[in-house]
Amino acid sequence: MIKKIIILVLLIINSLSGFTCTTFIIKTANELVFGRNLDWFSENGIIVVNKRNIKKTSLVFPPETPIEWTSKYGSITFNQFGKEFPFGGINEKGLVIEIMLASAEYENFDNRNAINEFQWIQYQLDNSETIDDVINSNKFLRISSIEEELHFLICDGSGNSAVIEFQNNSMIVYKSGNLPTTVLENDSYNTSLSKYRRNIDCRFTTAARMINNYGIENNSSIIDYSFEILDSVALSAEWSIVYDIKNMKIYFKTSSNQKIKEIAINQFDFDCNSKTLIYDLLIEHDGDINSNFFAFSSKINKEKIKFGLQSNNIQMPKQLLKKFYNYHKKCKCVNKH
């Protein structure tokens, strides 16, 4: 029965024909920002304040072996398919991870523990401080895909960055000298870099040019300039996000609400004994929104998952839907007092 469900899910989720995105990093002597556009079907979703000391088990299916872990770091993530399955976010150590759709051939089944591609993001934010922590986890952890082909742009609090892709059933890492331009869109990194070097217009080339011109042709702050880049490469721009890693702040806007909102990361309590807080991305606010976060509930989590599936014309068997709806209930605080 489980095998039949998995086959059906793969066919269904394959209808997620793809969201397009652009990401970039700007690093100067005193500044470090990470920009991200989500060009997709809907701006609906939640921002989640994820806690430390939460015990979790990855949601994968037989014959895969799930991984168990306890979160070391708190994080703030942008989620469209419910809590614990983010599209991206930042942890309290300044590690940022964001996804983009791209052709991928994930690694073959082996004896490593497995995790699905969205939960892999949460795992890294829960456990990693540096890009090397993320890369080294591949020794014991493997993505078991729910059929979404992705690649990842990552930056840590020290300003080290990496692109992670999966080709020919292997993890490919670009960093340091192999990452001359810290931009990523939906082509493979090497393909995009080749277009840029040949001066072919594309979102990668536009963003790379603008990064090179930062501080030369403008008087904008790095936050304003980052939004200028995002506007220049936007398709639908359901979410436009700028992570100010040095100052531990998040700025964002949505397609229907262009007023920029601000989140101060360090003002949140990441202790697992405190209430889990979320922010509804459909609510109209601007400026500092820390006080507009409210208590997480199973009800709103289910509503957001359902909307995400419906807006993408995805139908899923009830047995599997229930697993996603209730997954967060199995994540438990292990440091209660």
N, C-alpha and C positions, 0 to 999 in steps of 0.2 A: 504493500500500500504506500509506504513512504517513498519508494522508488518511483512509483507512478506520479505521485505529487510533485517530486523534484523535477521530473521530465516536463510536466505541465507548467510548472513555474518558470523553467528555463525558456519555454516557448512563449509564455506570456510576457515575461520581463524583457525578452528580446525586442518587444514592441516599443520599448523605451529607445526610440530611434536616435536619441542622442541630444544632449545639451552641449552647447558651445560655450566656451569660457576663455578668458584671458587672465593671466596672472603675471606679476612682475615684482621685483625687489629693487629698491633704491637704497644704496649704502654710501654714506659720506663719513667723514671723520667723526661727526657728532650726531648723525641721523641714521635711522634704520626703519624703513617702512616696507610693507608688503601689501600690494594692491590686488584686488580680485573682482572681476565681473562674472556673474552667473547669468548667462543668456539661455533661458529655458522657457518652459511652458507657464510657470506660475511663480509669483513672489510669495505665496503663502508658505508659512513655516513658523518655527519657533527658534529663539535663541535660548540655549540651556546653560545654566551654571552647574557644571559637573564637579563632584566632590572627591576629596581624598579618602583613602581607606574604605573604598567600596569594593567588595569581592564580586567578581564577574566570571562568567563562563561564555566563551564564544558561541554564537548561534550558527552552527553548521550541521550538516546532515550525514548520516552513515554513508560510506565507511570512514568518513573523516573523524579524526580525533580532536575534540575541542581543546582550547587552551584555557586554563584558569589563571586569574591574576587578581591582585588587589591594587587599586589605583594609588600611585605615589603622589601625584600632582593634581591639583584642581585645574579646571579649564573652562573656557567659554566657547561654545560651538554653535554653528548655524545648521539647523536640521530641518529637512522637509519630510522625512519618513519616520519621524518619532525620535524620542530620546534614545541615545546610545548608538544611533546610526547617522552620524553627521556627514555633511559635505565638506566641512573644514572647520578650523578654529585655531585658538591659541591657548597654551597652558601658562601656568603661573611662572614658569621658568623662561617664557618668551619664545617657546618653540611654536612655529606656525606651520600648518599643513593644509594645503588646498588641492582639490582634484580638478582634472579636466578629462573629458572624453578623448580617447585616442585608441587607435588599434593596439591591442595587447594580446600577447600569448603568455598567460601566467604559467608558473612552474607546474610540472607534472606531479601527480599524487606520489607522496613518499611518506616516510615515517615521522616527519615533523608535525607538530600541532598545526591546526588550520583555523582560519578566521575569514569571514566574508569581507569584501572589499571596503564597505563603508565602516564596519566595525574596526577594521585595521586602523583607520584614522583615529578612532577613539582610543584604541589600545596604545598607539604611539603617544598621544597627548597625555594619557594616564601614566605612562612609564618612562618617557624619553625626555632628556634635557638637551641633547645635542643631535646634530644630523648623524653622527657616528653611532649613537645609541639606536637610531632608527635603522640604519643600514645593517648593523650587527645583529639585529633581531631576526634577520633572515636566516641565521644559522639554525634557529629552532622554530621559526614561525613562517607559515606559508599562506598566501591568499588562496582561498577556495572560492571562486567567483560565483555570484548569482547572475553571471552573464553580462555584467557591466564592465566594459573595457575602459580602463582608466590609466592615466599617469599622474604624477604628483610633483608639485613644487614645494620645497621645504626650506625653512630658514630658522636658525636658532638664535638665542639671545646674544650670542657673540658675533653675529653677522655672517656665520658660515652658512652656505646654501647648497642645495643639491636638487637635482631632478632624478626621479626614480621612474623607470619604465620597465616594461616586461616584453621581451622579444625572444623568439625562438625558445620559449619555455625557460627563460633565464631572467634574473633581475639585472638590469643595466643601470649603472649609477654614473651621473655626470656631476662632478664637483671640482672645486679649485681650478686648475688649468684647463680642465675639460669642460668648464662651464663659463665661457668667456662673456656671455650675455645672460643675465638672470631674468629671462622672460620665457613664458610657456603658453602655448595655445593648443589647438587640437591636432596638429600634425606632430609627428615625432620630433624630438629636439633637434636631431641632426638635419632633418628636412627643413625645419623652420630656420635654423641657423644658415643653411645653404641659401635659402631665399633671401635672407637678410644680407648676406655677403654679396649676392648677385643683384642687390637693390631691387628685388621684386616686392611690390606692394602687397602687404598682408597685415594682419593684426600684430603679429610678432615684430615685423619690421617697423611699423608705426610706433609701437611701444618702445622698442629698442632705441630708435632715433630720439624719441622724447626723453628717455632716461639720459642719453648722452648729452642732451641739451639742457638738462636741469642746472639752474644756476648761471646759465650763459645768456639765454634769451628771455628770461622772465624774472619777476620780482615776487613771485608767489611763494607762500610757505610750502613746505614739502607735502603737507596734507592737501592743500588746495591743488597743487600741481599733480599729485597722484590722482585726484578726481578728474583733472583735465585729461590725463592719460586714459583713464577709464571711459570718459565720455567720448574720446577720440576713437576708441576701438569697440564701442558698444554696439551690440545688435539689438537685443531687447532689454538687456541690463536689468533683469528682475531684481538682482541684488548687486550693489556696488559697495565694496568693503575696502577700507584702508586700516591695516593694523599698524599702529605706531608702537613698534616693539621697544624702543628705548624708553618711552614714557608710559608703556603698558596701558595704552588706550586703544579703543576700537571706534572708528567712525564709519557710518554706513548710511545708505539711502536705498529706497526701493523704486521700482518703475512708476508706481502711482503716487508716491510721496517723496518728492525730490529734496525735502528739507533734511539736512544732514543731522543725524543723531550721534550721540557720543556716549561711550561706556568707559568708565574707569574700572579697570580689571581688579586692581588691588583693594578696592572698597568692598568686595564681596567676601563673605565668610565661606571658605571651602571646607570647613569641618563637616564631616558626614553626619554629625548629630544635629546640624541646623537644617532647616527646610530647604529642599531643592527649589530653586527659583527659575522661572522662565519669562520670556518676553514674547508677545504675539506680534509677528511681523506685519500683521494687517492693521494694527492700531496706529492712529495718527498722533505722532509726537514730533518734537524737534528738540535740539539741544541735549542736555544731560538727561539720560533716561534711566539711570540706576534705580531711582525710586519707583519706576513704573514696572519693574519686574514683580511677578506675583507667584504664588505657590503652585508648583507643578501638580497636575492631577491626571489620573488615568483617563478621565473623560476627554480632556482637551488633547491628550496624546493620541487617543483613538481617533478623534475628529480630524486631527492633522494628517495622520496616516491615511485615513479614508479619503480625505480631499486630495492628497498627493496621488493616490492610486486612481481616483476617478478623473482627475484633471489630465492624466496621461493615458486614460482608457485602458487601465490595467485591471484585470480581474484575477483574483487569487482564490484558491480553495479555502473554505472556512477553517479547516484544520490548520493550515499554515498561517492564515490571517491571525488566528488566535495566538499563535506563538509570537508574532511580532507585536501584537497589541499588549501582551502580558509579559514580554521579555523583561521590562524594567523592574517588575515585581520580584524577579529572581536576583537582582543586584542588591546586596545587603551591606550595611555598615558593619565593620568588624572592630570598631573602636568606640563602642557605646560607653557612655558614662552618665 
